[in-house]
Structure formats: C-alpha cells, structure tokens
C-alpha cells in the first residue's frame, strides 16, 4: 500500500494509545451549560432568548444575519438564567447564554431529511446545513455552509473528508469513524450534494488501520465515486492545504482557499454530525471530545453537550490523579492553554489534555541549524520570520510571506534552542493585520 | 581680431534675452511662500522624528502656519516650543497650553493581582494578548511584559522588578503617546500634566469578581461617588469617571476608597514647565 503525503513536516509520537481503544461514552445532560456567543470563525452571534426563557434541547438560541456565521442551539432543555460574560477557551471571556437544566429533557426536532439526497436541491441543503449550526469540528470551526457555497464562477469538483487526525493524543475522530461510519458516509453524501462535487476522497492516516479497512469496504456502496486514501502518519497531515496536496497533488495558492483549486475539505466528525442531523433531525448540540493526558483518572472519548463546563467533565472522568501543570484545549501542537476549569466545551473543542509537567524548554540563541526550515510544511523560514517579528520589522516579514503561516507549531517543536518561533510569527501576523486596518490598537 | 566681436555681441544679446525671459518668468510663476513656515521651522527641534505624525519638521511647520495643526503638535519640543510658536503667531489667548504625560492606570503588580497560571513565551504584551487566555484572574490589567518600555523612544519607562509594573518618569515623558497606542490592555493613558485624582483601575468586571482578582482594583462600591462634595464623580458603563473640571482636589475620595485604587498624581508639579510656559506667553 503506497502512502500519500506532503513534503516536509515532522514525525511525532502519536501518543494515542491512552484513548484509541476506548469507545465513545455519553456523559448525559449536565446541570448547567454555558453557550458562548462566539464559537465559530466569523461574526459573533446575537441571542434570540432572554433571561428567564424556557428553552428545549435543539431550539435555536442565537443567530446573526452575517453570511460567515452559524446559529447556536440549546444543548439541554431548561431555563436561561443569565446572558453574561463567561470564561471562553480562546477569547479569555465572552458573552454567553447560561442555561440551567430543568430535567424535563424536552426536545425540539426538525424533520429528518428525505432518503434520496441525490435529488435534493443544493441551495436547500446549504440552508439546511446552516440552520443546523454546522461548523468544522476539526478545531477551526469554520461554518460548513460557507465552505460548500462556491462563489460564482468557481466549481467544486471534489470533497475530501479529513480523517487524518494528525494531532497527538486526540482520538475522537478515530472513534467516530470506527463507531459511526454510516452517519459519516451519509454526511459525506449530503456535503457532496450541497456543493455539487463529482467525487469524494476520505483521507485517513495509516496508523488507524481499522478505519481504513472499514471504510474501504463501505465506500463500495456509495452512490458517488469515493476513494479511501491511506496517508502517512506525519504532522500536519490533517491541515487542509497539506491533505489536498497529498491526495490530489493540487497546491492551494498563497492566501487562497481550497475553493480556488475546486476542493472542499471537511472533518469526519462534521460529516458525522450532518449525517446524524439528517437521520434524527437534531442540530449540532453535542460533539465527541477526547480527554487525555497523564493527570486524568480515566481518559476517554466522551460525547458531551456543547457548553458543558470543563469542571464537570473532569469530575465525570474521575478527577485528577496528579495536579495538572498544563491544561490544553485541542491538540498539543495547535491547542490553546487554559487557565481555568470553568471553560465550556465549544463547537471547536476537539479535546482537553492534562499534563503533569509544564513546558520546560530553556531558551537559547538561534544557531541557524535550519531544522525549522526543514520542518515547515509551508516552505517558510521560521527562524528569520521570528527574528523580524522580534525587531518589529513587520513589512519585511510580510515580504517573506509570514501571512502564509498556518501556525501548525512544527518550528517551535523542532527548535533545539527552545525559541517560541510560532508565537513570534503569530505576533507578526497579528501586527501586519492590525497595521492594515489602520493601526487599531485593541 | 575682429572675428571675436560678432560672437561676443551675439552671445551678449542672447544672454540678455534669456536673462530678461527668466526674470519675467520668475515673476510670473512665483510660488507664494509663507514666510511663517521658515520662522516656525527655526523654532521646532529639527529632529525630524515624526512623533507629531507629520512628515518631518518642515511638514509640521507648514501645517502650523496654515493652522491645520495645533501649535502644540510637537510633543518633543514641549511647552517651551509651543509658547514660542504661539508668541510668533500672536494668538496665544485662544490656546491653553497643557503638556500631556502618560500614566499607568493599573496597580495590579506581582502579589497584588491574583495569578492563576504562569506564562512562558515571547516577552511581548501583544504576543501574550493573542493567546486569548489570561494568566491572571483580571484580564483588564497590566500584563507586565514591558512592551511599553521597549517602544518608548525617550527611555522614559522602566519596568519595576518588584511589582512587575512599568514606572514612567514624568521628566522624561514627552507625551508622544507611543506606549498608549502599543499597550494592548489600554492601561496607559495620556493625561494633562497637572495635579489630579485618577481611577487606577480599568476593570469592567463586577465588584465580586474584582475582589477575587486584585487587591487594588475598583470594586464598584461607589463610595467615592457618594463622598464627593462636588458631585464630580459618576459611575457609568461599569467604570468610575472623574470630571476633572469639577474636581477640587479635596482628596476625600482618595481617603475613602477601600481598595486604594483612587490615586493622586503629579502632586509636586506646582512649578511644572506648563505654568512657566503660560507665564512666559502672557
């Protein structure tokens, strides 16, 4: 079996054995959920409910008119007790709808989608996806309906389902593929129909053998030509541009989108959520996350309602065996460090990791060994960009294509001198964008 | 010998012709130059630093001459330069000179603001801010990584090792505002250089949260609002505002504030360069 991959990148220890064999466990309705009004890439939402309202599970509670946004639905039935600032995993704090569980388990469902998806109108499907609040569940949380709506003049010919899950520790996509292959494939059919593509690929890293054999069997019954592609286990294989390059050999132009090469990439869990909505009529109100790391009593893959507070998840997993020194939302490479157990699960949460040791690399001066250059999957010069950012030479950094960086973290990981290269590059990107906007300071 | 006369005469006539044409053209297309520009330029520091936001000192002088820029636009020259320019322009009556200084409106240093995590990474407040999460309970206060110290062109800011907060030297600060625009938290503000009372906390959190977050934060008790005999203090949009026009510097609010987040600044500035400049102008 020939493995496809992209040039450069880095081989990481997958560290998935903690949770890869554990099946998905539903944690049930928590006593309280906190739904931040910003869970996706795009415009923040406006609440449609007010304090004191009684909401049902699946009821739309927030929306906004903007195109790049996805509505939000109540994940439990209960009473809205507050709309206030709450801990947010990536924004510090943000306005959120707090719903207290009333134990009634009342549910608001939509009509299940008809079985003959191939005869449905693609415009109807895009709207249906938006109303379901679907966003990319891989981590970036980009609204799915935007992805499958090609602008005039652009044609999408291929849908890629991303089952690479290249981040170490995370296994939620793996488990979804093993346990819910039917909903994944149903979701894929809906996605293909919604964007008008002709064929589909499912890219899976070769360390998930059971998924590869399972899907290789199942795709034979698909109504559209679908191919399962084994990918090399290399980081960042699950990045959009890298997976397109590996599977199709097409290169997304700098600053461009996969749309520019006629491709839409979706996470397998997104497809699974769409498939479930088609079958059960329930919008995106829960997702599968991985809880892992050496500090947690029972690591596992959990199906949690959106808005569940981390404290409750830790308690469900049996608490800590060691005091965690570092808590990360997402994978260890691109995840965000957390400073509070009060953060809720949002749509982009792929997991929580609890480590007993803090990051302890001592920083030394750069010796220009070039490891970051060899590793960078975007062919940038991280050491040089970091230096430019450090000395505020942002214009020059822009000339050296700093904006192409996707912040995968490979450069920081491989740096033997322990320089936080990715953070420097992140700073340069933010400063360039700030200056373009006319020096808005905050 | 006589061969020389003809060319000499021709050249002479040509020269005269060109000379007269040039003289006429110079008159006809003369550019009116404001003599003020040169005079103002002589008064400006001539460093061409661009701190005023105009292209060098000439650019600023032109704008001041056409009254498009205020007379105190040059932050480096300070009140003395402004006074001289005002005297030159002769309209000092309309203008009240006030030099501005940057001040820190946060007292949440080490041991004062509650820390919940430690930060390792790029020593730059803006880079820290991009992470989204905060290592302290308070996400409004000073981060303390010293970006202001780095950007200050006049070395007026030093980071205090013990508190981890920037200390601004009023003597060196020219009020250029560079630190104010670079600070991601907005805890540096430009204020007039005279004695005044300020709220040294920008947190918009409720009193309960602030109490957990910081020993010197504004807990929204509004005791100062009730205390002020001049009704100069009001509570609006989750923040205490002090009306500096009404404030008589009686100091009652500073005494009453339970968390000492009201502070009196520039106390000994009674003989500040500002008042000197005013005297000189009048």
Contacts between the chains, C-beta under 8 A, distances in Angstrom:
chain1	res1	chain2	res2	distance
A	85	B	205	7.8
A	88	B	132	7.5
A	89	B	132	7.8
A	89	B	133	7.5
A	90	B	132	4.4
A	90	B	133	7.5
A	91	B	132	5.2
A	92	B	132	5.6
A	92	B	133	6.0
A	92	B	134	5.3
A	92	B	139	4.8
A	93	B	139	6.3
A	336	B	131	7.0
A	336	B	132	6.3
A	336	B	133	6.4
A	337	B	117	7.5
A	337	B	131	7.0
A	337	B	133	6.1
A	338	B	133	6.0
A	339	B	116	5.0
A	339	B	117	4.0
A	339	B	133	5.1
A	339	B	134	6.3
A	339	B	135	6.0
A	340	B	116	6.7
A	340	B	133	7.9
A	358	B	118	7.3
A	358	B	120	7.4
A	359	B	120	6.0
A	390	B	122	7.9
A	420	B	121	4.8
A	420	B	122	5.3
A	423	B	121	5.2
A	423	B	122	4.6
A	423	B	127	5.5
A	423	B	130	7.8
A	424	B	122	5.7
A	424	B	127	7.2
A	426	B	127	6.9
A	426	B	130	5.6
A	427	B	122	6.3
A	427	B	124	6.2
A	427	B	126	6.1
A	427	B	127	4.1
A	427	B	130	6.5
A	430	B	126	7.0
A	430	B	130	5.4
A	431	B	126	7.0
A	439	B	181	6.8
A	441	B	181	5.1
A	441	B	182	7.3
A	441	B	183	7.6
A	441	B	184	7.3
A	441	B	186	7.6
A	442	B	184	6.1
A	442	B	185	7.7
A	442	B	186	5.8
